[in-house]
Each structure stands twice: as structure tokens, then as C-alpha cells.
Amino acid sequence: MTLSPTISVFGSFFPTWLLLVVLGIVFALVVRLVCTLTKWHEALPVPVLFYAACAGIFVFGAYLACLA
């Protein structure tokens, strides 16, 4: 038994943070789609930083939830 935070995917162990980063990117894309459909995208001064922050908040929050 290992104490490292890993997830078994099809018999291969991946670090939890790696899978959460991929999910964070998907989450940021969903947020971008919602902002584009609701026209909030036009009001953002620096959209790149907003979407990166959304991805980061999701990744770090989900990682903390996995460790708890």
C-alpha cells in the first residue's frame, strides 16, 4: 500500500494532481462556453487570467477535497 495520492485508471496508477489538472482545463472550457453564451465574456477585462483562475480554483479545491 502506498500513501501517495494516486488513482487507478484501467490498471495503471496516475497521480491525482495530473487528472485534476485535466479536469480543471475542461472546467475552464465549460466556464468559457457559459460566459460566451451569456455575453459575460465581453465584460471581462483580461479573459485569459479569469479562465486560468477558474481552472486553478477548481484544481486546488478538488485536490484539497481528495486529500481530506
RODO-2510 file (C-alpha; in nm, 4 decimals, decimal comma):
residues 68
     n   res          X          Y          Z
     1     m     0,0000     0,0000     0,0000
     2     t     0,1278     0,3417    -0,0929
     3     l     0,0490     0,6719     0,0771
     4     s     0,0856     0,8772    -0,2395
     5     p    -0,2375     1,0234    -0,3798
     6     t    -0,2915     0,8101    -0,6902
     7     i    -0,5930     0,6889    -0,8839
     8     s    -0,6117     0,3587    -1,0674
     9     v    -0,7242     0,4126    -1,4281
    10     f    -0,7520     0,0913    -1,6301
    11     g    -0,4975    -0,0786    -1,4026
    12     s    -0,2374     0,1988    -1,4281
    13     f    -0,1805     0,4395    -1,1403
    14     f    -0,1828     0,8110    -1,2204
    15     p    -0,1058     1,0960    -0,9815
    16     t    -0,4234     1,2619    -0,8616
    17     w    -0,2987     1,6105    -0,9489
    18     l    -0,2466     1,5123    -1,3130
    19     l    -0,6065     1,4018    -1,3567
    20     l    -0,7327     1,7070    -1,1691
    21     v    -0,5390     1,9408    -1,3993
    22     v    -0,7119     1,7831    -1,6999
    23     l    -1,0493     1,8217    -1,5252
    24     g    -0,9611     2,1832    -1,4402
    25     i    -0,8975     2,2593    -1,8069
    26     v    -1,2300     2,1015    -1,9003
    27     f    -1,3998     2,3043    -1,6253
    28     a    -1,2424     2,6272    -1,7572
    29     l    -1,3680     2,5434    -2,1072
    30     v    -1,7200     2,4923    -1,9720
    31     v    -1,6992     2,8263    -1,7876
    32     r    -1,5817     2,9916    -2,1095
    33     l    -1,8728     2,8407    -2,3012
    34     v    -2,1224     2,9637    -2,0415
    35     c    -1,9659     3,3117    -2,0365
    36     t    -1,9725     3,3289    -2,4150
    37     l    -2,3367     3,2187    -2,4364
    38     t    -2,4476     3,4685    -2,1719
    39     k    -2,2353     3,7542    -2,3187
    40     w    -2,0338     3,7916    -1,9962
    41     h    -1,7181     3,7318    -2,1972
    42     e    -1,7378     4,0849    -2,3383
    43     a    -1,7279     4,2408    -1,9888
    44     l    -1,4090     4,0641    -1,8776
    45     p    -1,1025     4,2916    -1,8912
    46     v    -0,8496     4,0047    -1,9090
    47     p    -1,0338     3,6842    -2,0018
    48     v    -0,7195     3,4686    -2,0084
    49     l    -0,6473     3,5368    -1,6427
    50     f    -1,0111     3,4819    -1,5481
    51     y    -1,0269     3,1388    -1,7111
    52     a    -0,6865     3,0383    -1,5729
    53     a    -0,8045     3,1407    -1,2265
    54     c    -1,1240     2,9369    -1,2693
    55     a    -0,9180     2,6312    -1,3629
    56     g    -0,6788     2,6884    -1,0726
    57     i    -0,9556     2,7311    -0,8168
    58     f    -1,1196     2,4094    -0,9342
    59     v    -0,7917     2,2116    -0,9349
    60     f    -0,6733     2,3270    -0,5932
    61     g    -1,0177     2,2903    -0,4362
    62     a    -1,0684     1,9426    -0,5782
    63     y    -0,7162     1,8383    -0,4715
    64     l    -0,7832     1,9537    -0,1162
    65     a    -1,1131     1,7649    -0,1212
    66     c    -0,9325     1,4493    -0,2368
    67     l    -0,6809     1,4743     0,0458
    68     a    -0,9443     1,5262     0,3145
***
